[in-house]
Amino acid sequence: MKPRLMDDQARPELDLHGCSVDEALRLSRALITESSRRGRDSVRIIHGKSTTGSKSRTIKSALTELIDSGQLSLHVASTYKSEGHMLVALRKGGNKYRSNRITLRDIKKRP
């Protein structure tokens, strides 16, 4: 299974099933940055339920670390963490009138 990005031009949704932890972090960081730049209010990141033991690094734990570390504090206002997904509220900014959808290609090419 490959990662999927759905965007209804209101709230992008990134499904990370099938990603490695590093790829999931890169895509999530790029989506949050791009969504903020385009004036979106929030993003939903589906990481799935962790099925490994607590000693193992999972997408869910790595995303939580990334958000909690403050590395994205320029873009992230708050988060709601659930069992299988995370809702990230974004800070106001960007161009709210830029209407084109965000695609997986857009965020894969971001550094």
N, CA, C and O atoms as CSV, one atom per row, in Angstrom:
chain,resi,resn,atom,element,x,y,z
A,1,MET,N,N,0.839,-1.176,0.000
A,1,MET,CA,C,0.000,0.000,0.000
A,1,MET,C,C,0.890,1.249,0.000
A,1,MET,O,O,1.895,1.302,0.710
A,2,LYS,N,N,0.523,2.223,-0.780
A,2,LYS,CA,C,1.287,3.463,-0.874
A,2,LYS,C,C,0.582,4.564,-0.093
A,2,LYS,O,O,-0.622,4.476,0.148
A,3,PRO,N,N,1.318,5.603,0.306
A,3,PRO,CA,C,0.650,6.728,0.965
A,3,PRO,C,C,-0.335,7.377,-0.003
A,3,PRO,O,O,-0.127,7.383,-1.217
A,4,ARG,N,N,-1.416,7.926,0.563
A,4,ARG,CA,C,-2.421,8.597,-0.257
A,4,ARG,C,C,-2.710,9.964,0.331
A,4,ARG,O,O,-2.711,10.145,1.548
A,5,LEU,N,N,-2.953,10.919,-0.544
A,5,LEU,CA,C,-3.313,12.270,-0.119
A,5,LEU,C,C,-4.624,12.640,-0.791
A,5,LEU,O,O,-4.729,12.636,-2.017
A,6,MET,N,N,-5.612,12.956,0.015
A,6,MET,CA,C,-6.885,13.438,-0.490
A,6,MET,C,C,-7.019,14.893,-0.048
A,6,MET,O,O,-6.712,15.230,1.095
A,7,ASP,N,N,-7.474,15.745,-0.951
A,7,ASP,CA,C,-7.613,17.157,-0.611
A,7,ASP,C,C,-8.907,17.690,-1.215
A,7,ASP,O,O,-9.059,17.754,-2.435
A,8,ASP,N,N,-9.823,18.065,-0.352
A,8,ASP,CA,C,-11.089,18.649,-0.803
A,8,ASP,C,C,-11.010,20.169,-0.836
A,8,ASP,O,O,-12.033,20.843,-0.951
A,9,GLN,N,N,-9.820,20.700,-0.738
A,9,GLN,CA,C,-9.491,22.122,-0.728
A,9,GLN,C,C,-9.916,22.804,0.577
A,9,GLN,O,O,-9.853,24.029,0.683
A,10,ALA,N,N,-10.338,22.037,1.547
A,10,ALA,CA,C,-10.643,22.570,2.871
A,10,ALA,C,C,-9.655,22.000,3.891
A,10,ALA,O,O,-8.967,22.746,4.587
A,11,ARG,N,N,-9.595,20.658,3.970
A,11,ARG,CA,C,-8.666,20.005,4.894
A,11,ARG,C,C,-8.036,18.805,4.209
A,11,ARG,O,O,-8.713,17.806,3.965
A,12,PRO,N,N,-6.747,18.889,3.895
A,12,PRO,CA,C,-6.059,17.734,3.297
A,12,PRO,C,C,-6.006,16.571,4.288
A,12,PRO,O,O,-5.971,16.768,5.502
A,13,GLU,N,N,-6.001,15.355,3.738
A,13,GLU,CA,C,-5.930,14.150,4.546
A,13,GLU,C,C,-4.855,13.244,3.965
A,13,GLU,O,O,-4.937,12.832,2.808
A,14,LEU,N,N,-3.856,12.940,4.766
A,14,LEU,CA,C,-2.729,12.117,4.340
A,14,LEU,C,C,-2.801,10.775,5.044
A,14,LEU,O,O,-2.766,10.711,6.273
A,15,ASP,N,N,-2.901,9.697,4.263
A,15,ASP,CA,C,-2.919,8.344,4.807
A,15,ASP,C,C,-1.524,7.748,4.626
A,15,ASP,O,O,-1.053,7.569,3.503
A,16,LEU,N,N,-0.882,7.448,5.733
A,16,LEU,CA,C,0.515,7.015,5.728
A,16,LEU,C,C,0.688,5.495,5.753
A,16,LEU,O,O,1.810,5.013,5.913
A,17,HIS,N,N,-0.364,4.753,5.602
A,17,HIS,CA,C,-0.230,3.286,5.580
A,17,HIS,C,C,0.725,2.882,4.458
A,17,HIS,O,O,0.594,3.346,3.325
A,18,GLY,N,N,1.668,2.031,4.773
A,18,GLY,CA,C,2.633,1.554,3.791
A,18,GLY,C,C,3.928,2.336,3.774
A,18,GLY,O,O,4.856,1.965,3.055
A,19,CYS,N,N,4.019,3.409,4.544
A,19,CYS,CA,C,5.243,4.235,4.587
A,19,CYS,C,C,6.209,3.727,5.650
A,19,CYS,O,O,5.807,3.109,6.636
A,20,SER,N,N,7.476,3.998,5.428
A,20,SER,CA,C,8.449,3.813,6.498
A,20,SER,C,C,8.284,4.997,7.449
A,20,SER,O,O,7.644,5.989,7.100
A,21,VAL,N,N,8.845,4.898,8.626
A,21,VAL,CA,C,8.753,5.993,9.598
A,21,VAL,C,C,9.379,7.267,9.021
A,21,VAL,O,O,8.799,8.346,9.132
A,22,ASP,N,N,10.553,7.145,8.410
A,22,ASP,CA,C,11.227,8.326,7.866
A,22,ASP,C,C,10.440,8.970,6.725
A,22,ASP,O,O,10.340,10.195,6.653
A,23,GLU,N,N,9.882,8.150,5.837
A,23,GLU,CA,C,9.074,8.690,4.739
A,23,GLU,C,C,7.818,9.368,5.288
A,23,GLU,O,O,7.424,10.429,4.806
A,24,ALA,N,N,7.194,8.760,6.290
A,24,ALA,CA,C,5.995,9.336,6.900
A,24,ALA,C,C,6.294,10.702,7.515
A,24,ALA,O,O,5.503,11.634,7.372
A,25,LEU,N,N,7.413,10.819,8.187
A,25,LEU,CA,C,7.791,12.105,8.785
A,25,LEU,C,C,8.051,13.155,7.717
A,25,LEU,O,O,7.624,14.302,7.855
A,26,ARG,N,N,8.743,12.775,6.663
A,26,ARG,CA,C,9.048,13.725,5.584
A,26,ARG,C,C,7.769,14.206,4.914
A,26,ARG,O,O,7.604,15.406,4.693
A,27,LEU,N,N,6.864,13.291,4.588
A,27,LEU,CA,C,5.605,13.663,3.948
A,27,LEU,C,C,4.728,14.511,4.869
A,27,LEU,O,O,4.114,15.481,4.425
A,28,SER,N,N,4.670,14.149,6.138
A,28,SER,CA,C,3.850,14.902,7.096
A,28,SER,C,C,4.370,16.319,7.271
A,28,SER,O,O,3.600,17.279,7.266
A,29,ARG,N,N,5.668,16.441,7.425
A,29,ARG,CA,C,6.284,17.770,7.561
A,29,ARG,C,C,5.999,18.616,6.319
A,29,ARG,O,O,5.639,19.787,6.437
A,30,ALA,N,N,6.154,18.036,5.146
A,30,ALA,CA,C,5.916,18.769,3.894
A,30,ALA,C,C,4.444,19.157,3.756
A,30,ALA,O,O,4.137,20.261,3.308
A,31,LEU,N,N,3.528,18.254,4.137
A,31,LEU,CA,C,2.104,18.563,4.034
A,31,LEU,C,C,1.718,19.691,4.988
A,31,LEU,O,O,0.984,20.601,4.605
A,32,ILE,N,N,2.196,19.639,6.197
A,32,ILE,CA,C,1.889,20.692,7.170
A,32,ILE,C,C,2.402,22.036,6.671
A,32,ILE,O,O,1.687,23.036,6.733
A,33,THR,N,N,3.627,22.064,6.180
A,33,THR,CA,C,4.218,23.303,5.676
A,33,THR,C,C,3.448,23.830,4.466
A,33,THR,O,O,3.120,25.016,4.407
A,34,GLU,N,N,3.162,22.964,3.513
A,34,GLU,CA,C,2.458,23.376,2.289
A,34,GLU,C,C,1.023,23.802,2.595
A,34,GLU,O,O,0.534,24.774,2.021
A,35,SER,N,N,0.359,23.100,3.475
A,35,SER,CA,C,-1.013,23.450,3.843
A,35,SER,C,C,-1.067,24.802,4.531
A,35,SER,O,O,-1.964,25.604,4.268
A,36,SER,N,N,-0.123,25.053,5.398
A,36,SER,CA,C,-0.051,26.351,6.063
A,36,SER,C,C,0.213,27.452,5.040
A,36,SER,O,O,-0.400,28.518,5.090
A,37,ARG,N,N,1.119,27.186,4.125
A,37,ARG,CA,C,1.466,28.162,3.087
A,37,ARG,C,C,0.254,28.494,2.218
A,37,ARG,O,O,0.107,29.621,1.744
A,38,ARG,N,N,-0.607,27.505,2.015
A,38,ARG,CA,C,-1.796,27.703,1.182
A,38,ARG,C,C,-3.016,28.155,1.982
A,38,ARG,O,O,-4.120,28.226,1.444
A,39,GLY,N,N,-2.820,28.458,3.261
A,39,GLY,CA,C,-3.894,29.018,4.067
A,39,GLY,C,C,-4.927,28.049,4.589
A,39,GLY,O,O,-6.024,28.465,4.964
A,40,ARG,N,N,-4.611,26.767,4.625
A,40,ARG,CA,C,-5.553,25.776,5.153
A,40,ARG,C,C,-5.618,25.918,6.681
A,40,ARG,O,O,-4.669,26.373,7.319
A,41,ASP,N,N,-6.747,25.521,7.241
A,41,ASP,CA,C,-6.941,25.618,8.688
A,41,ASP,C,C,-6.401,24.415,9.442
A,41,ASP,O,O,-5.973,24.534,10.590
A,42,SER,N,N,-6.421,23.240,8.786
A,42,SER,CA,C,-5.994,22.022,9.467
A,42,SER,C,C,-5.652,20.941,8.454
A,42,SER,O,O,-5.974,21.049,7.271
A,43,VAL,N,N,-4.996,19.901,8.940
A,43,VAL,CA,C,-4.725,18.697,8.147
A,43,VAL,C,C,-5.025,17.480,9.029
A,43,VAL,O,O,-4.904,17.531,10.253
A,44,ARG,N,N,-5.413,16.403,8.376
A,44,ARG,CA,C,-5.631,15.137,9.084
A,44,ARG,C,C,-4.578,14.162,8.592
A,44,ARG,O,O,-4.418,13.953,7.390
A,45,ILE,N,N,-3.866,13.569,9.534
A,45,ILE,CA,C,-2.820,12.605,9.200
A,45,ILE,C,C,-3.222,11.255,9.792
A,45,ILE,O,O,-3.359,11.102,11.006
A,46,ILE,N,N,-3.407,10.285,8.899
A,46,ILE,CA,C,-3.792,8.936,9.325
A,46,ILE,C,C,-2.520,8.105,9.445
A,46,ILE,O,O,-1.855,7.820,8.449
A,47,HIS,N,N,-2.195,7.724,10.667
A,47,HIS,CA,C,-0.970,6.957,10.904
A,47,HIS,C,C,-1.261,5.507,11.225
A,47,HIS,O,O,-0.353,4.675,11.214
A,48,GLY,N,N,-2.506,5.193,11.509
A,48,GLY,CA,C,-2.879,3.829,11.861
A,48,GLY,C,C,-2.651,3.554,13.333
A,48,GLY,O,O,-2.039,4.349,14.047
A,49,LYS,N,N,-3.146,2.432,13.766
A,49,LYS,CA,C,-2.979,2.024,15.157
A,49,LYS,C,C,-1.650,1.303,15.280
A,49,LYS,O,O,-1.309,0.468,14.442
A,50,SER,N,N,-0.913,1.621,16.308
A,50,SER,CA,C,0.379,0.970,16.522
A,50,SER,C,C,0.153,-0.456,16.978
A,50,SER,O,O,-0.566,-0.709,17.945
A,51,THR,N,N,0.775,-1.382,16.272
A,51,THR,CA,C,0.611,-2.803,16.620
A,51,THR,C,C,1.891,-3.399,17.180
A,51,THR,O,O,1.935,-4.577,17.536
A,52,THR,N,N,2.938,-2.572,17.254
A,52,THR,CA,C,4.194,-3.076,17.802
A,52,THR,C,C,4.295,-2.692,19.267
A,52,THR,O,O,3.518,-1.873,19.759
A,53,GLY,N,N,5.240,-3.275,19.950
A,53,GLY,CA,C,5.441,-2.966,21.356
A,53,GLY,C,C,5.904,-1.531,21.567
A,53,GLY,O,O,6.298,-0.851,20.619
A,54,SER,N,N,5.856,-1.083,22.795
A,54,SER,CA,C,6.205,0.303,23.113
A,54,SER,C,C,7.692,0.605,22.913
A,54,SER,O,O,8.077,1.774,22.884
A,55,LYS,N,N,8.515,-0.398,22.779
A,55,LYS,CA,C,9.956,-0.193,22.579
A,55,LYS,C,C,10.293,0.166,21.127
A,55,LYS,O,O,11.371,0.690,20.848
A,56,SER,N,N,9.375,-0.116,20.215
A,56,SER,CA,C,9.612,0.065,18.794
A,56,SER,C,C,9.193,1.459,18.346
A,56,SER,O,O,8.192,1.990,18.827
A,57,ARG,N,N,9.945,2.051,17.437
A,57,ARG,CA,C,9.608,3.367,16.880
A,57,ARG,C,C,8.516,3.169,15.826
A,57,ARG,O,O,8.691,2.414,14.869
A,58,THR,N,N,7.406,3.846,16.012
A,58,THR,CA,C,6.293,3.738,15.079
A,58,THR,C,C,6.035,5.099,14.435
A,58,THR,O,O,6.562,6.116,14.887
A,59,ILE,N,N,5.230,5.110,13.388
A,59,ILE,CA,C,4.866,6.377,12.750
A,59,ILE,C,C,4.144,7.257,13.766
A,59,ILE,O,O,4.411,8.456,13.853
A,60,LYS,N,N,3.240,6.671,14.524
A,60,LYS,CA,C,2.483,7.428,15.524
A,60,LYS,C,C,3.424,8.075,16.550
A,60,LYS,O,O,3.290,9.263,16.844
A,61,SER,N,N,4.353,7.318,17.085
A,61,SER,CA,C,5.258,7.870,18.100
A,61,SER,C,C,6.207,8.910,17.495
A,61,SER,O,O,6.510,9.919,18.132
A,62,ALA,N,N,6.673,8.665,16.271
A,62,ALA,CA,C,7.577,9.613,15.611
A,62,ALA,C,C,6.856,10.923,15.282
A,62,ALA,O,O,7.436,11.999,15.434
A,63,LEU,N,N,5.598,10.845,14.834
A,63,LEU,CA,C,4.815,12.054,14.561
A,63,LEU,C,C,4.569,12.846,15.838
A,63,LEU,O,O,4.674,14.072,15.849
A,64,THR,N,N,4.244,12.141,16.903
A,64,THR,CA,C,4.032,12.802,18.193
A,64,THR,C,C,5.301,13.523,18.627
A,64,THR,O,O,5.248,14.667,19.079
A,65,GLU,N,N,6.438,12.854,18.490
A,65,GLU,CA,C,7.730,13.486,18.817
A,65,GLU,C,C,7.969,14.734,17.974
A,65,GLU,O,O,8.371,15.772,18.500
A,66,LEU,N,N,7.725,14.637,16.672
A,66,LEU,CA,C,7.938,15.759,15.759
A,66,LEU,C,C,7.084,16.952,16.163
A,66,LEU,O,O,7.588,18.071,16.251
A,67,ILE,N,N,5.804,16.729,16.407
A,67,ILE,CA,C,4.899,17.816,16.766
A,67,ILE,C,C,5.271,18.386,18.140
A,67,ILE,O,O,5.344,19.603,18.310
A,68,ASP,N,N,5.502,17.514,19.108
A,68,ASP,CA,C,5.811,17.957,20.469
A,68,ASP,C,C,7.169,18.642,20.589
A,68,ASP,O,O,7.396,19.405,21.528
A,69,SER,N,N,8.077,18.376,19.644
A,69,SER,CA,C,9.416,18.975,19.708
A,69,SER,C,C,9.403,20.468,19.386
A,69,SER,O,O,10.344,21.186,19.723
A,70,GLY,N,N,8.344,20.931,18.737
A,70,GLY,CA,C,8.252,22.346,18.378
A,70,GLY,C,C,8.915,22.696,17.059
A,70,GLY,O,O,8.975,23.870,16.694
A,71,GLN,N,N,9.418,21.696,16.332
A,71,GLN,CA,C,10.081,21.963,15.056
A,71,GLN,C,C,9.145,22.598,14.042
A,71,GLN,O,O,9.592,23.304,13.138
A,72,LEU,N,N,7.839,22.351,14.186
A,72,LEU,CA,C,6.857,22.894,13.252
A,72,LEU,C,C,5.988,23.969,13.909
A,72,LEU,O,O,4.892,24.261,13.429
A,73,SER,N,N,6.470,24.551,14.991
A,73,SER,CA,C,5.661,25.518,15.743
A,73,SER,C,C,5.304,26.756,14.924
A,73,SER,O,O,4.342,27.448,15.257
A,74,LEU,N,N,6.040,27.045,13.881
A,74,LEU,CA,C,5.707,28.149,12.997
A,74,LEU,C,C,4.377,27.893,12.288
A,74,LEU,O,O,3.668,28.836,11.936
A,75,HIS,N,N,4.040,26.625,12.079
A,75,HIS,CA,C,2.846,26.244,11.326
A,75,HIS,C,C,1.747,25.628,12.184
A,75,HIS,O,O,0.568,25.773,11.863
A,76,VAL,N,N,2.108,24.943,13.270
A,76,VAL,CA,C,1.149,24.171,14.061
A,76,VAL,C,C,0.644,24.983,15.251
A,76,VAL,O,O,1.425,25.483,16.060
A,77,ALA,N,N,-0.701,25.103,15.338
A,77,ALA,CA,C,-1.308,25.786,16.478
A,77,ALA,C,C,-1.629,24.794,17.597
A,77,ALA,O,O,-1.370,25.065,18.770
A,78,SER,N,N,-2.193,23.647,17.226
A,78,SER,CA,C,-2.525,22.620,18.213
A,78,SER,C,C,-2.753,21.290,17.496
A,78,SER,O,O,-2.843,21.232,16.269
A,79,THR,N,N,-2.843,20.233,18.287
A,79,THR,CA,C,-3.097,18.911,17.715
A,79,THR,C,C,-4.130,18.167,18.547
A,79,THR,O,O,-4.256,18.374,19.754
A,80,TYR,N,N,-4.857,17.303,17.870
A,80,TYR,CA,C,-5.757,16.376,18.518
A,80,TYR,C,C,-5.271,14.991,18.118
A,80,TYR,O,O,-5.309,14.629,16.942
A,81,LYS,N,N,-4.818,14.226,19.089
A,81,LYS,CA,C,-4.272,12.906,18.811
A,81,LYS,C,C,-5.298,11.840,19.173
A,81,LYS,O,O,-5.844,11.824,20.276
A,82,SER,N,N,-5.543,10.960,18.223
A,82,SER,CA,C,-6.496,9.877,18.415
A,82,SER,C,C,-5.778,8.555,18.194
A,82,SER,O,O,-4.583,8.531,17.902
A,83,GLU,N,N,-6.498,7.473,18.332
A,83,GLU,CA,C,-5.890,6.150,18.188
A,83,GLU,C,C,-5.264,5.926,16.813
A,83,GLU,O,O,-4.140,5.430,16.731
A,84,GLY,N,N,-5.954,6.275,15.742
A,84,GLY,CA,C,-5.444,5.969,14.412
A,84,GLY,C,C,-5.115,7.165,13.549
A,84,GLY,O,O,-4.658,7.008,12.417
A,85,HIS,N,N,-5.344,8.376,14.077
A,85,HIS,CA,C,-5.054,9.566,13.283
A,85,HIS,C,C,-4.722,10.758,14.179
A,85,HIS,O,O,-4.862,10.701,15.401
A,86,MET,N,N,-4.288,11.818,13.547
A,86,MET,CA,C,-3.940,13.043,14.237
A,86,MET,C,C,-4.526,14.203,13.435
A,86,MET,O,O,-4.358,14.262,12.217
A,87,LEU,N,N,-5.204,15.113,14.101
A,87,LEU,CA,C,-5.734,16.309,13.476
A,87,LEU,C,C,-4.838,17.466,13.909
A,87,LEU,O,O,-4.677,17.726,15.101
A,88,VAL,N,N,-4.261,18.152,12.935
A,88,VAL,CA,C,-3.312,19.234,13.221
A,88,VAL,C,C,-3.949,20.556,12.811
A,88,VAL,O,O,-4.197,20.793,11.629
A,89,ALA,N,N,-4.213,21.418,13.797
A,89,ALA,CA,C,-4.738,22.758,13.523
A,89,ALA,C,C,-3.548,23.655,13.169
A,89,ALA,O,O,-2.528,23.661,13.857
A,90,LEU,N,N,-3.703,24.402,12.095
A,90,LEU,CA,C,-2.601,25.231,11.593
A,90,LEU,C,C,-2.779,26.685,11.994
A,90,LEU,O,O,-3.899,27.158,12.191
A,91,ARG,N,N,-1.667,27.379,12.111
A,91,ARG,CA,C,-1.704,28.816,12.410
A,91,ARG,C,C,-2.220,29.566,11.195
A,91,ARG,O,O,-2.046,29.131,10.057
A,92,LYS,N,N,-2.850,30.684,11.451
A,92,LYS,CA,C,-3.365,31.519,10.364
A,92,LYS,C,C,-2.197,32.049,9.550
A,92,LYS,O,O,-1.148,32.393,10.094
A,93,GLY,N,N,-2.388,32.108,8.269
A,93,GLY,CA,C,-1.331,32.600,7.389
A,93,GLY,C,C,-1.523,32.032,6.006
A,93,GLY,O,O,-2.416,31.217,5.774
A,94,GLY,N,N,-0.694,32.458,5.102
A,94,GLY,CA,C,-0.779,31.935,3.747
A,94,GLY,C,C,-1.900,32.566,2.954
A,94,GLY,O,O,-2.554,33.505,3.407
A,95,ASN,N,N,-2.108,32.044,1.783
A,95,ASN,CA,C,-3.074,32.577,0.844
A,95,ASN,C,C,-4.341,31.719,0.872
A,95,ASN,O,O,-4.378,30.655,0.253
A,96,LYS,N,N,-5.381,32.170,1.584
A,96,LYS,CA,C,-6.623,31.404,1.689
A,96,LYS,C,C,-7.347,31.285,0.356
A,96,LYS,O,O,-8.229,30.438,0.212
A,97,TYR,N,N,-7.002,32.101,-0.603
A,97,TYR,CA,C,-7.713,32.113,-1.871
A,97,TYR,C,C,-7.032,31.263,-2.935
A,97,TYR,O,O,-7.510,31.192,-4.067
A,98,ARG,N,N,-5.947,30.631,-2.595
A,98,ARG,CA,C,-5.284,29.723,-3.531
A,98,ARG,C,C,-6.050,28.412,-3.510
A,98,ARG,O,O,-5.992,27.662,-2.535
A,99,SER,N,N,-6.756,28.145,-4.575
A,99,SER,CA,C,-7.750,27.079,-4.524
A,99,SER,C,C,-7.290,25.722,-5.046
A,99,SER,O,O,-8.008,24.737,-4.874
A,100,ASN,N,N,-6.143,25.637,-5.664
A,100,ASN,CA,C,-5.780,24.330,-6.224
A,100,ASN,C,C,-5.478,23.314,-5.130
A,100,ASN,O,O,-4.982,23.646,-4.054
A,101,ARG,N,N,-5.797,22.072,-5.449
A,101,ARG,CA,C,-5.608,20.980,-4.505
A,101,ARG,C,C,-4.117,20.691,-4.304
A,101,ARG,O,O,-3.293,20.896,-5.195
A,102,ILE,N,N,-3.812,20.217,-3.126
A,102,ILE,CA,C,-2.459,19.764,-2.828
A,102,ILE,C,C,-2.395,18.295,-3.233
A,102,ILE,O,O,-3.272,17.511,-2.870
A,103,THR,N,N,-1.373,17.926,-3.973
A,103,THR,CA,C,-1.221,16.543,-4.414
A,103,THR,C,C,-0.019,15.904,-3.734
A,103,THR,O,O,0.821,16.593,-3.156
A,104,LEU,N,N,0.052,14.604,-3.807
A,104,LEU,CA,C,1.201,13.879,-3.262
A,104,LEU,C,C,2.474,14.326,-3.977
A,104,LEU,O,O,3.536,14.419,-3.362
A,105,ARG,N,N,2.367,14.594,-5.245
A,105,ARG,CA,C,3.520,15.075,-6.024
A,105,ARG,C,C,4.038,16.409,-5.451
A,105,ARG,O,O,5.250,16.615,-5.378
A,106,ASP,N,N,3.133,17.311,-5.047
A,106,ASP,CA,C,3.525,18.598,-4.466
A,106,ASP,C,C,4.374,18.421,-3.220
A,106,ASP,O,O,5.381,19.107,-3.043
A,107,ILE,N,N,3.965,17.497,-2.353
A,107,ILE,CA,C,4.704,17.364,-1.099
A,107,ILE,C,C,5.915,16.443,-1.232
A,107,ILE,O,O,6.847,16.547,-0.434
A,108,LYS,N,N,5.926,15.552,-2.210
A,108,LYS,CA,C,7.103,14.695,-2.402
A,108,LYS,C,C,8.294,15.489,-2.913
A,108,LYS,O,O,9.438,15.123,-2.641
A,109,LYS,N,N,8.048,16.573,-3.652
A,109,LYS,CA,C,9.158,17.337,-4.210
A,109,LYS,C,C,9.685,18.382,-3.242
A,109,LYS,O,O,10.724,18.989,-3.505
A,110,ARG,N,N,8.993,18.609,-2.122
A,110,ARG,CA,C,9.478,19.568,-1.117
A,110,ARG,C,C,10.678,18.968,-0.397
A,110,ARG,O,O,10.731,17.759,-0.171
A,111,PRO,N,N,11.635,19.808,-0.040
A,111,PRO,CA,C,12.810,19.306,0.690
A,111,PRO,C,C,12.475,18.823,2.080
A,111,PRO,O,O,13.360,18.374,2.808
